[in-house]
Amino acid sequence: MSPQIRVVQCIQCKMYQVDFVKKSNTWQCKICRQKQSLLKEFFRGSAAECRVKVQHLNLERGMREESLNTGLFRKAKQQREDEEDCQDEEENTTPQKKTNKWANYVDNPTETTKISAKESKKTEELSEAISMNLKKTRNTGPRSSKRSAENMPSVTKKSCSKWNDYL
């Protein structure tokens, strides 16, 4: 007597699969490894019949999902085109004057007059004087009384340390 085989559907991945009939009503999905109890048995028969039935059911499920996805894609594309058409119509029908919101809070710009050659020379002299003062305030002497690294004695190394190569 050949073993009885049944067709079941996984709860998580929704794939139809072939499973041996057992005393316990639990089975494990071969695709997502989800352990689950038997909710519905779609077909029972020989191994060859069950394989054909699983192929047919998975093909139908795939076609349904694909048609649903293409339907959703078409619907989203149509909505997007409708929104773009509405925006184009609004832009064409109601030309609005674009104003800057900050213009209410900012003072009106004052007219700039041309700076004469004398004024430009004065500003250059002032900038040079300021930079000269900054140079005078710098301390040109030695920064500290500490010894430089060149004059410092080398660190005493222990010969038993494994880190000698890295110091």
C-alpha positions in Angstrom: 0.0 0.0 0.0 1.5 3.4 -1.0 1.5 6.2 1.5 -1.3 8.8 1.2 -0.2 12.3 0.3 -2.1 15.5 0.8 -1.9 19.1 -0.6 -1.7 21.9 2.0 -1.1 25.6 2.0 1.4 27.5 4.1 0.0 30.2 6.3 3.1 32.5 6.0 4.3 32.2 2.4 0.9 31.1 0.9 2.5 28.3 -1.2 0.8 25.0 -1.9 2.9 22.0 -1.0 2.8 18.2 -0.9 2.8 16.6 2.6 2.6 13.0 3.8 -0.5 12.0 5.8 0.6 11.4 9.4 -1.2 10.8 12.7 -0.3 14.3 14.0 -1.9 17.2 12.2 1.3 19.3 12.2 3.6 19.9 9.3 6.5 22.2 8.4 6.7 24.3 5.3 9.6 23.4 3.0 10.1 27.0 1.8 9.9 29.2 4.9 10.4 26.4 7.5 7.3 27.5 9.4 5.9 24.8 11.7 2.1 24.8 11.7 -1.0 22.8 12.2 -3.2 21.5 9.5 -6.0 24.0 8.8 -7.3 22.8 5.5 -6.5 19.8 3.2 -7.0 20.8 -0.4 -6.5 17.4 -2.1 -5.5 13.8 -1.1 -4.3 11.2 -3.5 -1.2 9.6 -5.0 2.2 11.4 -5.3 1.8 12.1 -9.0 -1.7 13.4 -8.7 -0.8 15.7 -5.8 2.3 17.1 -7.6 0.1 18.1 -10.6 -2.5 19.6 -8.3 0.2 21.6 -6.4 1.6 23.0 -9.7 -1.9 24.0 -10.9 -2.8 25.7 -7.6 0.5 27.6 -7.4 0.1 28.7 -11.0 -3.4 30.0 -10.3 -2.2 31.8 -7.1 0.7 33.4 -9.0 -1.6 34.6 -11.8 -4.0 36.1 -9.2 -1.2 38.0 -7.4 0.3 39.2 -10.7 -3.1 40.5 -12.0 -3.7 42.2 -8.6 -0.2 43.8 -8.7 -0.7 45.0 -12.3 -4.2 46.3 -11.4 -2.7 48.3 -8.5 0.1 49.6 -10.7 -2.4 50.8 -13.3 -4.6 52.4 -10.7 -1.6 54.2 -9.1 -0.4 55.3 -12.5 -3.8 56.7 -13.4 -4.1 58.6 -10.0 -0.6 60.1 -10.6 -1.5 61.2 -14.1 -4.8 62.7 -12.8 -2.9 64.6 -10.0 -0.4 66.0 -12.6 -3.3 67.1 -14.9 -5.0 68.9 -12.0 -1.8 70.7 -11.0 -1.2 71.8 -14.6 -4.8 73.1 -14.8 -4.4 75.0 -11.5 -1.1 76.6 -12.7 -2.7 77.6 -16.1 -5.9 78.9 -14.7 -4.8 80.9 -11.6 -1.6 82.7 -12.2 -0.6 84.0 -8.8 2.0 86.7 -8.1 4.8 85.1 -6.1 5.7 87.1 -3.1 8.4 86.6 -0.6 6.9 86.0 2.9 10.0 87.5 4.5 9.6 90.8 2.6 7.1 92.0 5.2 9.7 91.6 8.0 12.8 93.0 6.2 13.6 96.7 5.9 13.6 98.2 2.4 17.1 98.0 0.9 18.9 101.3 1.0 20.5 102.7 -2.1 24.3 102.2 -2.1 26.4 105.1 -3.2 29.7 104.8 -5.0 32.6 104.9 -2.6 35.1 107.5 -3.6 38.8 106.8 -4.0 39.6 108.7 -0.7 37.2 106.6 1.3 38.6 103.3 -0.1 42.2 104.4 0.8 41.0 105.1 4.3 39.5 101.7 4.8 42.6 100.0 3.4 44.8 102.0 5.9 42.5 101.0 8.8 42.6 97.4 7.8 46.4 97.5 7.7 46.6 99.2 11.1 44.3 96.6 12.6 46.4 93.7 11.1 49.6 95.4 12.4 48.2 95.6 15.9 47.4 91.9 15.8 50.9 91.0 14.8 52.3 93.0 17.7 50.2 91.2 20.3 51.6 87.8 19.3 54.2 86.4 21.5 57.3 85.7 19.4 59.3 84.2 22.2 59.6 80.5 23.2 56.2 79.1 24.0 57.2 77.2 27.1 60.1 76.3 29.1 59.6 72.6 28.5 62.1 70.5 26.7 61.4 69.5 23.1 60.8 65.9 22.3 64.3 65.6 20.7 66.1 66.3 23.9 63.9 64.0 26.0 65.4 60.7 27.1 63.9 57.6 25.5 61.4 55.6 27.5 62.9 52.7 29.4 61.8 49.4 27.9 61.3 46.2 29.7 62.9 43.3 27.8 60.3 40.8 29.0 57.3 42.7 27.5 55.7 41.3 24.3 54.8 44.9 23.3 58.4 46.0 22.8 58.0 45.7 19.0 55.1 48.1 19.1 56.6 50.9 21.3 
